[in-house]
Amino acid sequence: MKPQIFVNARIFDGEGTPPQPGEVRVVGNRIEAVAPPDQLDRTDCSLVDCGGNVLMPGLIEAHAHVTYTNFVHLKELGEVPPEEHVLITAQNARLMLDSGFTSLYSAASSKPRTEVVIRNAINAGTLPGPRMRAASPEIVSTGGLGDERQLHNPHHQGIEIIADGPDEIRRAVRTMIREGVDTIKMNISGDNFVRKNFGRQTSYTDAEVAAGAEEAHARGAWLSCHARADAAVRLALKHKFRVIYHLDFIEGETFDLLEAAKDEIFLAPAIGIIYATAHEAEPWGITREVAEHMDLYKMLENCPRVYGELRKRGLRVLPGGDYGFAWSPMGTNARDFEHFVTMLGYTPAEVLSAATKLGGQLMGYDDLGLIKPGYLADLLLVRGDPTEDVRLFQDRDNLLAIMKDGQFHKRPGQGVESGTVATKVVESVWQ
């Protein structure tokens, strides 16, 4: 393939500064050069005219659940047969790429090997989709978030692996690493989505968390956790979890502990699902009264306080909001950018830097998330200026071009490349 030069572009490089006129040369799957307008040698190159639009790094989703099915009740995930679930996941991965997300970091799979299979197929080039860090299902305690069993139906399998006590947790972690996951997810706290005040409680003991962490660290897997409760966040820090989700109820000294570990951890509030459940889920039975009982409005009120302080202290906070519920469907993930601006006080450029530069760090790459020489050529061409209005990403028609690994998924002036998973096959699951 000839080298490609993006010309007539305004470049947002991911660092957070305003877009600047320039051009970018891509050779193979990497950015070879970035220069002011009309400075790059065009000999034997293909030119991509950006039309004065913004060229930026591909988006990176920090809290992805690509196996989610736009469900209403959590237990529904356990009712989808594994074969159909693979097809749904493949379709979701394609939709994420269509939406401009060229990488995703999973916050848990619904079945043990589903994300591993999809990740491997994407890497092999047999399925279209983002770069993926595949996760385990959520390792949870009996009665914890994700345990959807009942006494008369003890064999339900949803998003979870039930493990109680250090030995069971060790076995669960060892098994998932054997099966090829990149990251282990543990639910260290409960969640108010399940029952009132459950999010303020821990669901694992120190010894149990220590066992899971020790096994993951020894085998080179990363650790992420669901941790709304203050004590749960402290457990995650003590046992060196790399990614901590939610953190709704932290207070006092925990802020200091997080700041001390800021170079080793990544945080994501997952504000999207809280907002959507509080304000947009009434057609599915979550009335204002139900939302109040779940403390959702208090959580929304608390989120700016918590994340305003974390932001002030220089913590790495990333967008990514638990998308894949009926009222917060897969493919609408870019709504989180707007929430960061309107609720958390970020500028559009700051949240886009979090979704690109910090996202590359989260993915564990030292050459991802910026437009710089030597970096991987994951690029978006966006109509308008997203550093002025992040809502542009909520309309996929504003994505004029999508490039992943130096290959166009969507070319300027054309639709996305062929290879869509058969929608009728996926829809047949629900007939």
Secondary structure by P-SEA (a helix, b strand, c coil): ccbbbbccccccccccccbbbbbbbbccccccccccccccccccbbbbbcccbbbbcbbbbccccccccccccccccccccaaaaaaaaaaaaaaaaaacccbbbbcccccccaaaaaaaaaaacccccccccccccccccccccccccccccccccccccccccaaaaaaaaaaaaaacccbbbbcccccccccccccccccccaaaaaaaaaaaaaabbbbbbbcccaaaaaaaaaacccccccccccccaaaaaaaaacccbbbbccaaaaaaaacccccccccaaaaaaaaaaaaaaaaaaaaaaaaaaccbbbbbccccccccccccccaaaaaaaacccccaaaaaaaacaaaaaaaccccccccccccccbbbbbccccccccccccccccccbbbcccccccccccccccccccccccccccc
